[in-house]
Amino acid sequence: MSSSAPTMAVPPPPASAAQHDDGHCKVHAHIPTMNRTETFKKVTAASGQTGDEAQRIVELLRHWDSDKDGLFSVENVLQAAQTVLKEQRRNRMLRWVVVGVLVAYIVTLALLLGITYGAIEMAKDAKPDEDAVLRATHLANKDVVRTKSKVDVWSPFDVVDKSLADMEKVRA
């Protein structure tokens, strides 16, 4: 099975576009040459970037220009595209890491809340039943919790009237 792809003929360059020995066009020979950093800075400034971000863009463009001529060849564009794709994969991976850490954090908080609630419930010695009677929770027969009656009531001012000898006889 043979397929013939349509071919496009590339027109020859105009006669006025004679080439130098180094491959550059004579038509553009009147343009003053700038080094590649100046070219990158000019293009970056024209795009509206300023400050530290512009400097970072210039450094990135300088890094991608492997043959240091200030122009981007197909290989340079391929390298830039590969770098962009690698960074996108890295960003996706980091996004999943952040989501995973967030889920682990929420699960940890829920576990700690559950453990704390369970510990509080287990530490309770008595709970009211449906008749509002306080019953022991740790005993098998769930006896009613009873307390002693308060028989002695003292005021802090009563202590002034008492002797220390009488105070030594008081039992708690």
TORPA-839766 format. One record per residue (C-alpha): x, y, z. Coordinates in steps of 0.05 Angstrom, whole numbers, padded with zeros to 5 digits, always signed. Layout:
REM TORPA-839766
XYZ
...
This chain:
REM TORPA-839766
+00000+00000+00000
+00035+00062-00022
+00013+00132-00005
+00039+00192-00039
+00039+00254+00005
+00030+00319-00031
+00094+00358-00036
+00099+00432-00035
+00150+00467-00076
+00189+00519-00039
+00201+00580-00083
+00273+00600-00091
+00294+00663-00054
+00290+00728-00093
+00352+00749-00131
+00361+00808-00084
+00369+00761-00025
+00438+00736-00041
+00473+00698+00015
+00536+00714+00052
+00589+00662+00063
+00562+00651+00133
+00491+00640+00107
+00461+00707+00127
+00420+00748+00078
+00454+00809+00047
+00387+00845+00048
+00389+00848+00123
+00462+00865+00127
+00445+00938+00141
+00412+00920+00207
+00461+00931+00264
+00477+00866+00298
+00461+00859+00371
+00485+00805+00416
+00434+00754+00434
+00423+00779+00505
+00406+00848+00479
+00359+00816+00428
+00325+00776+00482
+00319+00837+00527
+00289+00878+00470
+00237+00825+00454
+00221+00815+00527
+00212+00890+00539
+00168+00894+00477
+00123+00840+00505
+00110+00882+00568
+00152+00842+00617
+00191+00882+00668
+00237+00872+00728
+00257+00804+00755
+00208+00767+00711
+00239+00797+00648
+00308+00777+00672
+00284+00706+00684
+00254+00703+00614
+00320+00728+00584
+00359+00675+00622
+00310+00621+00599
+00315+00643+00527
+00391+00645+00533
+00390+00574+00561
+00347+00549+00504
+00391+00581+00450
+00442+00524+00449
+00483+00549+00389
+00487+00620+00419
+00469+00656+00355
+00408+00692+00382
+00362+00654+00335
+00321+00593+00350
+00332+00532+00306
+00284+00474+00303
+00328+00437+00353
+00323+00497+00401
+00247+00498+00395
+00244+00422+00405
+00287+00429+00468
+00242+00485+00494
+00179+00444+00480
+00209+00384+00516
+00227+00428+00576
+00156+00457+00578
+00126+00387+00575
+00172+00363+00630
+00153+00422+00674
+00079+00408+00661
+00087+00335+00682
+00125+00358+00744
+00070+00408+00761
+00017+00354+00753
+00056+00308+00798
+00066+00362+00851
-00009+00378+00848
-00024+00305+00864
+00027+00306+00920
-00007+00367+00951
-00075+00334+00944
-00048+00271+00977
-00017+00310+01035
-00082+00348+01044
-00123+00283+01046
-00073+00252+01095
-00079+00315+01139
-00155+00312+01140
-00155+00237+01155
-00105+00249+01212
-00149+00304+01241
-00211+00259+01237
-00173+00202+01271
-00149+00247+01327
-00219+00274+01337
-00247+00204+01340
-00194+00180+01389
-00205+00241+01433
-00280+00231+01434
-00272+00157+01450
-00224+00173+01506
-00272+00223+01536
-00330+00174+01533
-00288+00118+01564
-00264+00164+01620
-00334+00180+01643
-00351+00142+01707
-00425+00158+01706
-00479+00177+01656
-00552+00197+01666
-00602+00145+01643
-00670+00160+01611
-00700+00177+01679
-00645+00227+01694
-00615+00182+01747
-00540+00183+01749
-00514+00111+01741
-00444+00083+01742
-00418+00062+01674
-00359+00019+01694
-00397-00029+01739
-00433-00090+01711
-00498-00078+01749
-00501-00003+01735
-00513+00019+01807
-00541+00087+01822
-00486+00136+01839
-00496+00163+01910
-00460+00218+01947
-00456+00235+02020
-00498+00291+02047
-00464+00355+02064
-00467+00359+02140
-00418+00412+02158
-00418+00480+02125
-00363+00527+02141
-00353+00598+02122
-00282+00626+02115
-00301+00678+02167
-00318+00623+02218
-00244+00605+02220
-00227+00671+02254
-00270+00654+02315
-00240+00584+02325
-00176+00568+02361
-00120+00531+02327
-00127+00474+02376
-00199+00463+02354
-00177+00466+02281
-00127+00410+02292
-00183+00364+02314
-00223+00373+02250
-00223+00313+02204
-00236+00316+02131
